[in-house]
Amino acid sequence: QVQLVESGGGLVQAGGSLRLSCAASGRSFSTYATGWFRQAPGKEREFVAAISWSGSSTYYADSVKGRFTISRDNAKNTVYLQMNSLKPEDTAVYYCGAALNYRWAVRSAPYEYSYWGQGTQVTVSS
């Protein structure tokens, strides 16, 4: 079992930056890949970024490529999402997920993630 707790969300003006953190506990953090997703009101949960257990492989949605960076610190059991050049359309609740069946591969479908955090709200004003 895995517990995930996100933090770092908030209100920021367009063009600004935020760094989200997701602290994991339970199963050994270095045994699974992790990812970030987001969900805006009235929309489905969508993929943002994913990272393998070692950090050697990453994958991004086209909408955030070049602006967001996913990273992880296995010593701290934490995965990060650095978000730069934020846009109003980035406004959503951001969730981190644990893909327990995958270690090396980076996955982009919500059903491939076994556990989720409670989410953190990111609001970008224009």
N, CA and C atoms as an extended XYZ file, in Angstrom:
378
Properties=species:S:1:pos:R:3:atomname:S:1:resname:S:1:resid:I:1 pbc="F F F"
N         0.839       -1.192        0.000 N   GLN     1
C         0.000        0.000        0.000 CA  GLN     1
C         0.878        1.247        0.000 C   GLN     1
N         0.361        2.304       -0.608 N   VAL     2
C         1.116        3.553       -0.745 CA  VAL     2
C         0.221        4.717       -0.339 C   VAL     2
N         0.782        5.658        0.396 N   GLN     3
C         0.097        6.905        0.719 CA  GLN     3
C         0.848        8.054        0.036 C   GLN     3
N         0.095        8.937       -0.593 N   LEU     4
C         0.665       10.065       -1.322 CA  LEU     4
C         0.043       11.360       -0.823 C   LEU     4
N         0.879       12.354       -0.563 N   VAL     5
C         0.387       13.646       -0.086 CA  VAL     5
C         1.022       14.759       -0.926 C   VAL     5
N         0.177       15.462       -1.674 N   GLU     6
C         0.651       16.568       -2.505 CA  GLU     6
C         0.661       17.876       -1.723 C   GLU     6
N         1.530       18.779       -2.147 N   SER     7
C         1.586       20.120       -1.575 CA  SER     7
C         2.195       21.067       -2.598 C   SER     7
N         2.072       22.365       -2.318 N   GLY     8
C         2.711       23.352       -3.171 CA  GLY     8
C         1.793       24.098       -4.108 C   GLY     8
N         0.527       23.734       -4.139 N   GLY     9
C        -0.399       24.442       -5.005 CA  GLY     9
C        -0.692       25.840       -4.482 C   GLY     9
N        -1.401       26.622       -5.291 N   GLY    10
C        -1.755       27.971       -4.881 CA  GLY    10
C        -2.234       28.803       -6.036 C   GLY    10
N        -2.316       30.104       -5.798 N   LEU    11
C        -2.756       31.068       -6.798 CA  LEU    11
C        -1.531       31.802       -7.342 C   LEU    11
N        -1.429       31.861       -8.655 N   VAL    12
C        -0.281       32.517       -9.273 CA  VAL    12
C        -0.751       33.238      -10.533 C   VAL    12
N        -0.074       34.302      -10.884 N   GLN    13
C        -0.416       35.025      -12.105 CA  GLN    13
C         0.159       34.297      -13.323 C   GLN    13
N        -0.470       34.514      -14.452 N   ALA    14
C         0.037       33.932      -15.695 CA  ALA    14
C         1.494       34.332      -15.904 C   ALA    14
N         2.293       33.371      -16.326 N   GLY    15
C         3.716       33.586      -16.503 CA  GLY    15
C         4.545       33.232      -15.287 C   GLY    15
N         3.881       32.990      -14.181 N   GLY    16
C         4.567       32.659      -12.940 CA  GLY    16
C         4.936       31.188      -12.845 C   GLY    16
N         5.473       30.825      -11.676 N   SER    17
C         5.954       29.461      -11.448 CA  SER    17
C         5.450       28.920      -10.121 C   SER    17
N         5.338       27.615      -10.066 N   LEU    18
C         5.033       26.890       -8.835 CA  LEU    18
C         5.796       25.578       -8.863 C   LEU    18
N         6.118       25.051       -7.685 N   ARG    19
C         6.689       23.712       -7.606 CA  ARG    19
C         5.813       22.863       -6.698 C   ARG    19
N         5.278       21.815       -7.269 N   LEU    20
C         4.473       20.867       -6.513 CA  LEU    20
C         5.363       19.753       -5.980 C   LEU    20
N         5.007       19.261       -4.801 N   SER    21
C         5.698       18.124       -4.201 CA  SER    21
C         4.690       17.039       -3.879 C   SER    21
N         5.142       15.804       -3.920 N   CYS    22
C         4.306       14.664       -3.548 CA  CYS    22
C         5.158       13.739       -2.693 C   CYS    22
N         4.812       13.658       -1.413 N   ALA    23
C         5.538       12.807       -0.482 CA  ALA    23
C         4.860       11.445       -0.406 C   ALA    23
N         5.658       10.399       -0.558 N   ALA    24
C         5.134        9.041       -0.561 CA  ALA    24
C         5.571        8.292        0.688 C   ALA    24
N         4.727        7.374        1.124 N   SER    25
C         5.058        6.478        2.231 CA  SER    25
C         4.435        5.123        1.952 C   SER    25
N         4.888        4.124        2.696 N   GLY    26
C         4.392        2.775        2.486 CA  GLY    26
C         5.426        1.948        1.741 C   GLY    26
N         5.038        1.383        0.625 N   ARG    27
C         5.933        0.559       -0.191 CA  ARG    27
C         7.171        1.352       -0.605 C   ARG    27
N         8.306        0.669       -0.705 N   SER    28
C         9.562        1.321       -1.063 CA  SER    28
C         9.416        2.186       -2.318 C   SER    28
N         9.765        3.461       -2.183 N   PHE    29
C         9.530        4.450       -3.230 CA  PHE    29
C        10.284        4.126       -4.508 C   PHE    29
N        11.432        3.496       -4.402 N   SER    30
C        12.264        3.243       -5.572 CA  SER    30
C        11.826        2.015       -6.362 C   SER    30
N        10.689        1.442       -6.037 N   THR    31
C        10.228        0.251       -6.748 CA  THR    31
C         9.138        0.544       -7.766 C   THR    31
N         8.750        1.810       -7.936 N   TYR    32
C         7.669        2.092       -8.879 CA  TYR    32
C         7.833        3.463       -9.530 C   TYR    32
N         7.210        3.570      -10.703 N   ALA    33
C         7.177        4.848      -11.405 CA  ALA    33
C         6.084        5.733      -10.808 C   ALA    33
N         6.197        7.030      -11.056 N   THR    34
C         5.201        7.962      -10.546 CA  THR    34
C         4.809        8.949      -11.652 C   THR    34
N         3.695        9.619      -11.429 N   GLY    35
C         3.238       10.570      -12.435 CA  GLY    35
C         2.388       11.668      -11.823 C   GLY    35
N         2.207       12.727      -12.615 N   TRP    36
C         1.315       13.821      -12.252 CA  TRP    36
C         0.185       13.903      -13.264 C   TRP    36
N        -1.018       14.113      -12.762 N   PHE    37
C        -2.202       14.316      -13.575 CA  PHE    37
C        -2.908       15.568      -13.064 C   PHE    37
N        -3.860       16.046      -13.842 N   ARG    38
C        -4.656       17.189      -13.387 CA  ARG    38
C        -6.086       17.039      -13.851 C   ARG    38
N        -6.976       17.708      -13.125 N   GLN    39
C        -8.399       17.631      -13.463 CA  GLN    39
C        -9.028       18.995      -13.229 C   GLN    39
N        -9.540       19.562      -14.292 N   ALA    40
C       -10.247       20.827      -14.215 CA  ALA    40
C       -11.740       20.549      -14.038 C   ALA    40
N       -12.503       21.516      -13.515 N   PRO    41
C       -13.937       21.304      -13.303 CA  PRO    41
C       -14.640       20.891      -14.588 C   PRO    41
N       -15.421       19.826      -14.498 N   GLY    42
C       -16.183       19.367      -15.643 CA  GLY    42
C       -15.391       18.600      -16.681 C   GLY    42
N       -14.118       18.355      -16.396 N   LYS    43
C       -13.275       17.641      -17.353 CA  LYS    43
C       -12.734       16.362      -16.729 C   LYS    43
N       -12.278       15.464      -17.604 N   GLU    44
C       -11.679       14.228      -17.116 CA  GLU    44
C       -10.253       14.481      -16.627 C   GLU    44
N        -9.774       13.560      -15.810 N   ARG    45
C        -8.395       13.638      -15.347 CA  ARG    45
C        -7.464       13.421      -16.539 C   ARG    45
N        -6.494       14.311      -16.686 N   GLU    46
C        -5.595       14.214      -17.824 CA  GLU    46
C        -4.151       14.100      -17.371 C   GLU    46
N        -3.386       13.400      -18.181 N   PHE    47
C        -1.973       13.175      -17.923 CA  PHE    47
C        -1.181       14.465      -18.074 C   PHE    47
N        -0.194       14.652      -17.169 N   VAL    48
C         0.696       15.804      -17.246 CA  VAL    48
C         2.139       15.359      -17.482 C   VAL    48
N         2.657       14.494      -16.595 N   ALA    49
C         4.054       14.057      -16.704 CA  ALA    49
C         4.251       12.785      -15.906 C   ALA    49
N         5.256       12.001      -16.293 N   ALA    50
C         5.570       10.763      -15.587 CA  ALA    50
C         7.078       10.568      -15.550 C   ALA    50
N         7.519        9.766      -14.569 N   ILE    51
C         8.947        9.539      -14.387 CA  ILE    51
C         9.165        8.115      -13.889 C   ILE    51
N        10.218        7.478      -14.391 N   SER    52
C        10.547        6.126      -13.962 CA  SER    52
C        11.144        6.147      -12.559 C   SER    52
N        11.364        4.962      -12.010 N   TRP    53
C        11.819        4.902      -10.628 CA  TRP    53
C        13.160        5.593      -10.415 C   TRP    53
N        14.017        5.527      -11.414 N   SER    54
C        15.355        6.095      -11.272 CA  SER    54
C        15.428        7.543      -11.726 C   SER    54
N        14.394        7.996      -12.415 N   GLY    55
C        14.433        9.334      -12.982 CA  GLY    55
C        15.063        9.386      -14.359 C   GLY    55
N        15.489        8.246      -14.870 N   SER    56
C        16.185        8.230      -16.158 CA  SER    56
C        15.240        8.405      -17.341 C   SER    56
N        13.973        8.092      -17.124 N   SER    57
C        12.975        8.259      -18.192 CA  SER    57
C        11.879        9.191      -17.718 C   SER    57
N        11.535       10.138      -18.561 N   THR    58
C        10.429       11.050      -18.285 CA  THR    58
C         9.572       11.185      -19.531 C   THR    58
N         8.343       11.604      -19.329 N   TYR    59
C         7.401       11.742      -20.440 CA  TYR    59
C         6.432       12.856      -20.086 C   TYR    59
N         6.114       13.711      -21.073 N   TYR    60
C         5.270       14.871      -20.823 CA  TYR    60
C         4.125       14.955      -21.816 C   TYR    60
N         3.027       15.504      -21.357 N   ALA    61
C         1.949       15.851      -22.272 CA  ALA    61
C         2.430       17.007      -23.154 C   ALA    61
N         1.956       17.034      -24.381 N   ASP    62
C         2.364       18.092      -25.301 CA  ASP    62
C         2.049       19.477      -24.754 C   ASP    62
N         0.973       19.583      -24.010 N   SER    63
C         0.519       20.884      -23.517 CA  SER    63
C         1.455       21.497      -22.483 C   SER    63
N         2.323       20.687      -21.874 N   VAL    64
C         3.220       21.198      -20.829 CA  VAL    64
C         4.691       21.051      -21.191 C   VAL    64
N         4.973       20.385      -22.295 N   LYS    65
C         6.356       20.133      -22.686 CA  LYS    65
C         7.107       21.449      -22.849 C   LYS    65
N         8.287       21.526      -22.246 N   GLY    66
C         9.089       22.740      -22.318 CA  GLY    66
C         8.800       23.733      -21.205 C   GLY    66
N         7.699       23.528      -20.493 N   ARG    67
C         7.328       24.431      -19.379 CA  ARG    67
C         7.390       23.739      -18.027 C   ARG    67
N         7.035       22.460      -17.985 N   PHE    68
C         7.013       21.699      -16.746 CA  PHE    68
C         8.171       20.704      -16.724 C   PHE    68
N         8.669       20.430      -15.509 N   THR    69
C         9.725       19.435      -15.332 CA  THR    69
C         9.389       18.544      -14.155 C   THR    69
N         9.375       17.238      -14.397 N   ILE    70
C         9.139       16.274      -13.331 CA  ILE    70
C        10.484       15.739      -12.867 C   ILE    70
N        10.602       15.526      -11.550 N   SER    71
C        11.823       14.964      -10.986 CA  SER    71
C        11.457       14.212       -9.725 C   SER    71
N        12.401       13.433       -9.213 N   ARG    72
C        12.144       12.712       -7.975 CA  ARG    72
C        13.418       12.591       -7.175 C   ARG    72
N        13.253       12.507       -5.859 N   ASP    73
C        14.357       12.304       -4.936 CA  ASP    73
C        14.019       11.057       -4.130 C   ASP    73
N        14.606        9.935       -4.499 N   ASN    74
C        14.265        8.675       -3.835 CA  ASN    74
C        14.709        8.659       -2.376 C   ASN    74
N        15.728        9.421       -2.040 N   ALA    75
C        16.165        9.492       -0.643 CA  ALA    75
C        15.126       10.195        0.227 C   ALA    75
N        14.346       11.063       -0.387 N   LYS    76
C        13.310       11.799        0.347 CA  LYS    76
C        11.913       11.272        0.063 C   LYS    76
N        11.814       10.217       -0.743 N   ASN    77
C        10.516        9.632       -1.092 CA  ASN    77
C         9.560       10.690       -1.653 C   ASN    77
N        10.064       11.535       -2.505 N   THR    78
C         9.285       12.663       -3.005 CA  THR    78
C         9.452       12.826       -4.513 C   THR    78
N         8.346       13.129       -5.162 N   VAL    79
C         8.363       13.474       -6.588 CA  VAL    79
C         7.917       14.926       -6.710 C   VAL    79
N         8.520       15.632       -7.651 N   TYR    80
C         8.270       17.062       -7.812 CA  TYR    80
C         7.729       17.368       -9.205 C   TYR    80
N         7.027       18.484       -9.304 N   LEU    81
C         6.629       19.008      -10.608 CA  LEU    81
C         6.915       20.504      -10.598 C   LEU    81
N         7.960       20.906      -11.295 N   GLN    82
C         8.278       22.319      -11.443 CA  GLN    82
C         7.494       22.861      -12.622 C   GLN    82
N         6.688       23.876      -12.377 N   MET    83
C         5.816       24.432      -13.403 CA  MET    83
C         6.214       25.888      -13.656 C   MET    83
N         6.667       26.162      -14.847 N   ASN    84
C         7.062       27.518      -15.242 CA  ASN    84
C         6.149       28.017      -16.354 C   ASN    84
N         6.178       29.307      -16.579 N   SER    85
C         5.382       29.939      -17.645 CA  SER    85
C         3.932       29.474      -17.578 C   SER    85
N         3.366       29.537      -16.412 N   LEU    86
C         2.010       29.026      -16.211 CA  LEU    86
C         0.988       29.841      -16.994 C   LEU    86
N        -0.041       29.140      -17.450 N   LYS    87
C        -1.123       29.738      -18.232 CA  LYS    87
C        -2.450       29.514      -17.512 C   LYS    87
N        -3.444       30.357      -17.773 N   PRO    88
C        -4.753       30.138      -17.141 CA  PRO    88
C        -5.310       28.738      -17.405 C   PRO    88
N        -5.025       28.169      -18.556 N   GLU    89
C        -5.537       26.831      -18.863 CA  GLU    89
C        -4.841       25.736      -18.067 C   GLU    89
N        -3.808       26.066      -17.296 N   ASP    90
C        -3.189       25.096      -16.398 CA  ASP    90
C        -3.955       24.981      -15.080 C   ASP    90
N        -4.953       25.820      -14.888 N   THR    91
C        -5.746       25.780      -13.661 CA  THR    91
C        -6.456       24.439      -13.526 C   THR    91
N        -6.246       23.773      -12.394 N   ALA    92
C        -6.819       22.445      -12.151 CA  ALA    92
C        -6.394       21.971      -10.769 C   ALA    92
N        -6.983       20.869      -10.351 N   VAL    93
C        -6.467       20.141       -9.195 CA  VAL    93
C        -5.421       19.159       -9.727 C   VAL    93
N        -4.244       19.197       -9.144 N   TYR    94
C        -3.142       18.346       -9.580 CA  TYR    94
C        -2.986       17.181       -8.614 C   TYR    94
N        -2.879       15.973       -9.195 N   TYR    95
C        -2.769       14.750       -8.428 CA  TYR    95
C        -1.472       14.032       -8.787 C   TYR    95
N        -0.827       13.437       -7.793 N   CYS    96
C         0.271       12.526       -8.110 CA  CYS    96
C        -0.240       11.099       -7.960 C   CYS    96
N         0.350       10.223       -8.744 N   GLY    97
C        -0.059        8.835       -8.753 CA  GLY    97
C         1.137        7.904       -8.689 C   GLY    97
N         0.906        6.709       -8.163 N   ALA    98
C         1.927        5.672       -8.072 CA  ALA    98
C         1.540        4.520       -8.988 C   ALA    98
N         2.423        4.218       -9.940 N   ALA    99
C         2.183        3.120      -10.886 CA  ALA    99
C         2.942        1.892      -10.389 C   ALA    99
N         2.322        1.152       -9.490 N   LEU   100
C         3.032        0.073       -8.790 CA  LEU   100
C         3.450       -1.068       -9.705 C   LEU   100
N         2.777       -1.235      -10.834 N   ASN   101
C         3.121       -2.326      -11.739 CA  ASN   101
C         4.219       -1.956      -12.727 C   ASN   101
N         4.723       -0.741      -12.615 N   TYR   102
C         5.733       -0.271      -13.559 CA  TYR   102
C         6.890        0.346      -12.794 C   TYR   102
N         8.064       -0.027      -13.173 N   ARG   103
C         9.241        0.550      -12.536 CA  ARG   103
C        10.055        1.366      -13.541 C   ARG   103
N        10.361        0.762      -14.679 N   TRP   104
C        11.163        1.434      -15.690 CA  TRP   104
C        10.321        2.234      -16.674 C   TRP   104
N         9.117        1.759      -16.930 N   ALA   105
C         8.304        2.409      -17.952 CA  ALA   105
C         7.574        3.618      -17.373 C   ALA   105
N         7.365        4.623      -18.196 N   VAL   106
C         6.566        5.779      -17.796 CA  VAL   106
C         5.198        5.642      -18.435 C   VAL   106
N         4.150        5.800      -17.654 N   ARG   107
C         2.800        5.529      -18.097 CA  ARG   107
C         1.948        6.789      -18.091 C   ARG   107
N         1.003        6.867      -19.000 N   SER   108
C         0.217        8.092      -19.141 CA  SER   108
C        -1.283        7.904      -18.973 C   SER   108
N        -1.739        6.688      -18.726 N   ALA   109
C        -3.176        6.437      -18.573 CA  ALA   109
C        -3.526        6.326      -17.094 C   ALA   109
N        -4.576        7.005      -16.648 N   PRO   110
C        -4.935        6.962      -15.222 CA  PRO   110
C        -5.135        5.542      -14.687 C   PRO   110
N        -5.676        4.621      -15.510 N   TYR   111
C        -5.958        3.286      -14.999 CA  TYR   111
C        -4.685        2.510      -14.680 C   TYR   111
N        -3.534        2.995      -15.147 N   GLU   112
C        -2.270        2.316      -14.881 CA  GLU   112
C        -1.678        2.718      -13.527 C   GLU   112
N        -2.338        3.605      -12.828 N   TYR   113
C        -1.869        4.065      -11.534 CA  TYR   113
C        -2.726        3.462      -10.433 C   TYR   113
N        -2.051        2.904       -9.435 N   SER   114
C        -2.739        2.154       -8.383 CA  SER   114
C        -3.190        3.038       -7.223 C   SER   114
N        -2.452        4.088       -6.948 N   TYR   115
C        -2.758        4.949       -5.801 CA  TYR   115
C        -2.648        6.415       -6.219 C   TYR   115
N        -3.459        7.243       -5.541 N   TRP   116
C        -3.511        8.670       -5.812 CA  TRP   116
C        -3.450        9.460       -4.519 C   TRP   116
N        -2.910       10.664       -4.623 N   GLY   117
C        -2.987       11.586       -3.505 CA  GLY   117
C        -4.330       12.297       -3.499 C   GLY   117
N        -4.498       13.214       -2.556 N   GLN   118
C        -5.775       13.922       -2.410 CA  GLN   118
C        -5.882       15.118       -3.350 C   GLN   118
N        -4.758       15.512       -3.941 N   GLY   119
C        -4.754       16.614       -4.894 CA  GLY   119
C        -4.409       17.950       -4.253 C   GLY   119
N        -3.893       18.850       -5.087 N   THR   120
C        -3.585       20.214       -4.654 CA  THR   120
C        -4.044       21.172       -5.751 C   THR   120
N        -4.727       22.233       -5.360 N   GLN   121
C        -5.320       23.165       -6.316 CA  GLN   121
C        -4.273       24.135       -6.851 C   GLN   121
N        -4.241       24.270       -8.154 N   VAL   122
C        -3.411       25.272       -8.823 CA  VAL   122
C        -4.345       26.191       -9.606 C   VAL   122
N        -4.268       27.476       -9.316 N   THR   123
C        -5.086       28.460      -10.010 CA  THR   123
C        -4.181       29.519      -10.634 C   THR   123
N        -4.324       29.701      -11.930 N   VAL   124
C        -3.510       30.671      -12.658 CA  VAL   124
C        -4.431       31.782      -13.157 C   VAL   124
N        -4.172       32.981      -12.685 N   SER   125
C        -5.005       34.127      -13.080 CA  SER   125
C        -4.399       34.827      -14.293 C   SER   125
N        -5.291       35.387      -15.101 N   SER   126
C        -4.833       36.058      -16.333 CA  SER   126
C        -4.549       37.538      -16.102 C   SER   126
